[in-house]
């Protein structure tokens, strides 16, 4: 199966394909979540019923995608290197939280976190890349989130802190820390072929790893934003704490701005 050439992928990802964002806005206007993680076609409610009737319901091989999007990325494997912004958010102290709860109650808590995170990220045109254990990953791709992807990613991190109860008089209902970074990554359709053929749309590269490390280093109620993201966002941060931190697995330290609620 031949991969799609980089140029069509690049047009889709960098915003030069003008059809992507309007279609996502249209599908997002129809009820109801959950949705295809790429095009935002609804899988539930009246909109979901219509999608199933026209053959665009969840794809059996991977229900994160509608059949239309999955078949497209399965046919046209490949991608392109583009600058984007990424948001990783981790539950802090999840091992201790799980120890104090029944498995069912802990699962319900994480499901609530996933639902809230998805709502905040999708509202800002992010691709909800994955849920990994107690972590959520959002990709703010120019072709979907727009040229202000860095500012939007930072705003999404702030919104996620508020939505989980940070900055209120009481304790958050789930403690999280987050990292936001802007950099170049390979974005596209990735997977193998053969008997165990699995295809996914994701981002890979050092910038992705840096964002994950920032989230791991953030304390409860903190967002660590790289100076690259701050610069790309054009955000004025004279009153915010700046520091240089060492990240596990990286030889060079990273300068960050710390955002708290």
Backbone torsions as a table, in degrees:
resi	resn	phi	psi	omega
1	UNK	NA	118.4	-175.5
2	UNK	-77.3	136.3	177.6
3	UNK	-73.3	155.1	174.9
4	UNK	-67.7	141.0	176.6
5	UNK	-60.7	155.8	-174.7
6	UNK	-64.4	-34.9	-174.3
7	UNK	-62.1	-47.8	176.2
8	UNK	-60.3	-39.3	176.1
9	UNK	-62.1	-43.8	-177.9
10	UNK	-62.0	-41.2	179.1
11	UNK	-62.9	-37.7	178.8
12	UNK	-67.6	-36.0	-172.1
13	UNK	-90.6	-32.3	-173.4
14	UNK	-92.5	-1.7	176.1
15	UNK	99.1	-3.4	179.9
16	UNK	-76.5	-17.4	169.9
17	UNK	-85.6	104.2	-170.9
18	UNK	-75.4	-4.7	-177.4
19	UNK	-87.4	-14.9	-172.1
20	UNK	-70.3	-53.7	-174.0
21	UNK	-65.3	-43.5	177.9
22	UNK	-60.0	-38.2	179.7
23	UNK	-67.6	-39.4	177.1
24	UNK	-63.3	-40.5	178.2
25	UNK	-63.9	-38.6	179.5
26	UNK	-64.9	-49.7	-178.2
27	UNK	-64.6	-35.1	-179.8
28	UNK	-66.4	-24.2	-179.5
29	UNK	-75.5	-13.9	-179.8
30	UNK	-94.2	139.7	178.5
31	UNK	-77.5	143.5	15.1
32	UNK	-157.7	163.3	174.7
33	UNK	-61.3	156.3	-0.4
34	UNK	-71.8	165.7	-175.0
35	UNK	-133.2	162.2	169.9
36	UNK	-59.6	132.4	-174.4
37	UNK	-73.5	-11.6	178.3
38	UNK	-100.2	-58.3	-173.5
39	UNK	-94.9	-14.1	179.4
40	UNK	73.4	18.9	170.8
41	UNK	-58.7	137.1	-177.7
42	UNK	-75.5	146.3	177.3
43	UNK	-107.8	-10.5	-178.0
44	UNK	-128.9	173.2	178.6
45	UNK	68.0	-167.8	-179.1
46	UNK	-59.4	-40.3	179.7
47	UNK	-63.4	-40.7	178.9
48	UNK	-63.8	-38.0	178.6
49	UNK	-62.5	-40.5	178.8
50	UNK	-66.1	-42.7	-179.5
51	UNK	-60.5	-41.2	179.1
52	UNK	-65.7	-36.5	180.0
53	UNK	-63.7	-33.1	-178.1
54	UNK	-99.7	13.9	174.1
55	UNK	79.5	23.0	-178.4
56	UNK	-120.0	30.6	174.9
57	UNK	-77.0	-172.1	-179.5
58	UNK	-58.2	138.7	178.8
59	UNK	-76.4	132.7	-173.4
60	UNK	-61.0	-34.5	-178.1
61	UNK	-73.8	-26.7	-178.7
62	UNK	-157.2	96.7	-173.0
63	UNK	-71.3	2.9	173.1
64	UNK	-73.3	-19.4	-177.0
65	UNK	-115.8	152.7	167.9
66	UNK	-77.2	165.0	-177.6
67	UNK	-61.9	-36.2	-178.6
68	UNK	-63.9	-48.3	-178.7
69	UNK	-68.1	-41.9	-177.9
70	UNK	-63.8	-43.0	179.6
71	UNK	-63.6	-34.4	179.7
72	UNK	-67.0	-49.3	-178.2
73	UNK	-72.1	-24.9	177.1
74	UNK	-71.2	-36.0	179.4
75	UNK	-76.2	-36.0	-170.7
76	UNK	-117.0	67.3	-178.8
77	UNK	-71.1	145.7	-178.0
78	UNK	142.6	-163.4	-179.4
79	UNK	173.0	-161.7	-179.3
80	UNK	-155.3	156.4	173.5
81	UNK	-84.4	121.1	179.9
82	UNK	-138.3	155.7	172.4
83	UNK	-82.6	132.6	178.7
84	UNK	-148.6	172.3	174.8
85	UNK	-113.8	146.4	-176.0
86	UNK	-129.9	145.0	177.4
87	UNK	-127.9	121.6	171.7
88	UNK	-113.4	136.5	176.9
89	UNK	-132.9	128.0	-178.3
90	UNK	-114.8	146.6	168.7
91	UNK	-77.7	127.5	178.9
92	UNK	-86.4	133.5	177.3
93	UNK	68.4	32.7	-175.2
94	UNK	-65.4	-30.8	179.1
95	UNK	-62.9	-45.4	178.3
96	UNK	-66.6	-37.8	178.2
97	UNK	-62.9	-44.7	-179.8
98	UNK	-63.9	-33.6	-179.2
99	UNK	-65.5	-29.6	-176.7
100	UNK	-92.2	-0.1	-175.7
101	UNK	-127.3	160.8	171.6
102	UNK	-72.2	156.3	178.0
103	UNK	-55.8	-38.6	-179.8
104	UNK	-66.0	-44.7	-179.0
105	UNK	-64.8	-38.5	179.0
106	UNK	-66.2	-40.5	177.2
107	UNK	-62.2	-42.5	178.4
108	UNK	-62.2	-38.7	179.2
109	UNK	-64.2	-45.8	179.5
110	UNK	-65.8	-38.7	178.1
111	UNK	-62.3	-37.7	176.6
112	UNK	-63.9	-42.9	177.9
113	UNK	-61.6	-45.0	179.8
114	UNK	-61.0	-41.5	-178.7
115	UNK	-65.4	-44.2	179.4
116	UNK	-64.6	-44.8	-179.8
117	UNK	-62.2	-43.6	178.9
118	UNK	-60.8	-43.5	-179.8
119	UNK	-59.8	-47.1	-177.3
120	UNK	-68.8	-38.6	-178.1
121	UNK	-73.1	-46.1	-179.0
122	UNK	-63.7	-36.4	178.5
123	UNK	-61.0	-21.6	179.6
124	UNK	-107.2	20.6	174.2
125	UNK	64.3	25.5	175.1
126	UNK	-80.9	157.1	166.7
127	UNK	-90.9	120.1	175.9
128	UNK	-78.2	97.4	-170.7
129	UNK	-64.8	-51.2	-177.1
130	UNK	-167.5	162.3	166.1
131	UNK	-110.8	123.6	-179.4
132	UNK	-123.3	101.9	-179.0
133	UNK	61.9	-108.9	-179.3
134	UNK	-109.6	26.7	-175.7
135	UNK	-125.6	143.9	173.9
136	UNK	-118.9	143.0	-177.2
137	UNK	-124.5	125.4	176.9
138	UNK	-120.4	135.1	178.8
139	UNK	-109.9	122.9	178.4
140	UNK	-104.9	93.0	-172.6
141	UNK	-94.1	133.6	-176.4
142	UNK	-51.5	-41.5	-178.1
143	UNK	-66.5	-14.4	-178.9
144	UNK	-116.1	-45.4	-178.4
145	UNK	-89.9	-18.0	-179.5
146	UNK	99.0	176.6	-175.1
147	UNK	-71.7	-17.2	177.7
148	UNK	-90.7	31.9	-173.3
149	UNK	-59.2	-34.4	-179.4
150	UNK	-67.3	-46.8	178.9
151	UNK	-61.9	-40.1	-179.0
152	UNK	-66.9	-38.8	179.0
153	UNK	-64.3	-41.6	178.0
154	UNK	-64.4	-42.8	177.1
155	UNK	-62.0	-37.7	178.0
156	UNK	-64.7	-37.5	178.2
157	UNK	-66.5	-42.2	176.5
158	UNK	-60.8	-44.6	-178.7
159	UNK	-63.1	-36.5	179.9
160	UNK	-67.7	-37.0	174.8
161	UNK	-62.8	-45.8	180.0
162	UNK	-62.8	-41.8	-175.5
163	UNK	-69.2	-20.7	178.2
164	UNK	-97.8	8.0	172.1
165	UNK	92.6	9.0	176.5
166	UNK	-77.2	143.6	178.5
167	UNK	86.7	2.8	176.3
168	UNK	-94.1	177.4	-179.5
169	UNK	-67.5	-32.1	-179.2
170	UNK	-96.8	-169.4	177.6
171	UNK	-79.8	148.9	175.4
172	UNK	-63.6	148.8	179.1
173	UNK	-73.3	-17.6	168.8
174	UNK	-151.7	126.9	-177.3
175	UNK	-82.3	128.1	-179.9
176	UNK	-132.7	157.0	168.5
177	UNK	-129.5	153.5	-174.1
178	UNK	-140.0	158.4	174.2
179	UNK	-130.8	141.2	177.2
180	UNK	-129.5	133.5	-179.1
181	UNK	-146.7	148.3	175.0
182	UNK	-118.9	130.9	-179.9
183	UNK	-173.3	-178.4	-179.0
184	UNK	-92.0	130.7	176.5
185	UNK	-139.3	160.9	172.1
186	UNK	-84.1	120.4	-177.7
187	UNK	-120.4	132.1	177.6
188	UNK	162.4	-159.9	-176.4
189	UNK	-91.9	121.6	-174.0
190	UNK	-128.3	136.2	177.7
191	UNK	165.6	170.4	-179.0
192	UNK	-101.9	179.8	178.1
193	UNK	-125.2	165.8	179.0
194	UNK	113.8	-156.4	-174.2
195	UNK	-61.9	-38.5	-178.0
196	UNK	-108.8	53.3	-176.6
197	UNK	-71.8	117.4	176.7
198	UNK	-133.4	130.0	-179.7
199	UNK	-119.9	140.3	178.7
200	UNK	-141.0	153.5	174.5
201	UNK	-102.5	119.4	-174.5
202	UNK	-157.1	-174.3	177.2
203	UNK	-126.9	143.0	-178.9
204	UNK	-135.6	149.1	175.2
205	UNK	136.8	176.6	-176.8
206	UNK	-61.1	-36.4	-179.6
207	UNK	-63.0	-36.2	178.0
208	UNK	-66.3	-45.5	179.5
209	UNK	-62.4	-38.5	178.5
210	UNK	-61.9	-42.7	179.4
211	UNK	-62.4	-42.1	178.8
212	UNK	-61.9	-40.3	179.9
213	UNK	-68.4	-36.6	177.2
214	UNK	-61.9	-44.1	179.6
215	UNK	-63.0	-39.2	179.9
216	UNK	-65.8	-30.7	-177.6
217	UNK	-84.9	-14.2	-177.5
218	UNK	-74.7	140.3	175.5
219	UNK	-83.0	173.1	177.1
220	UNK	-58.0	130.5	180.0
221	UNK	78.0	12.6	-179.5
222	UNK	-113.0	147.2	166.4
223	UNK	-122.0	121.2	174.3
224	UNK	-95.2	115.1	-176.9
225	UNK	-110.7	123.7	-180.0
226	UNK	-66.7	153.4	178.5
227	UNK	-63.5	-26.8	176.8
228	UNK	-63.0	-41.6	178.3
229	UNK	-69.5	-40.8	179.0
230	UNK	-61.0	-44.1	179.9
231	UNK	-64.9	-44.7	-179.6
232	UNK	-63.9	-32.1	-179.2
233	UNK	-79.4	-17.1	-176.0
234	UNK	65.3	31.2	-175.7
235	UNK	-84.6	135.4	176.5
236	UNK	-86.6	116.0	-173.7
237	UNK	-127.1	39.8	-176.6
238	UNK	-66.2	-26.1	-177.3
239	UNK	-93.7	-0.8	-178.6
240	UNK	-96.1	149.1	-179.3
241	UNK	-68.9	131.0	173.9
242	UNK	-113.4	138.6	176.2
243	UNK	-153.6	163.3	177.7
244	UNK	-109.8	127.1	-176.1
245	UNK	-124.0	152.0	173.9
246	UNK	-92.4	130.3	179.8
247	UNK	-109.3	137.1	-179.1
248	UNK	-57.3	131.0	177.3
249	UNK	87.2	-4.3	-179.3
250	UNK	-111.7	140.0	-179.0
251	UNK	-81.6	-28.1	-177.9
252	UNK	-105.8	140.1	175.9
253	UNK	-68.5	163.2	-177.7
254	UNK	-123.9	131.8	177.1
255	UNK	-88.1	132.4	-175.4
256	UNK	-135.0	160.1	169.4
257	UNK	-110.1	135.5	-178.6
258	UNK	-101.3	124.1	177.2
259	UNK	-110.1	130.1	175.2
260	UNK	-127.8	157.1	178.8
261	UNK	-79.6	NA	NA
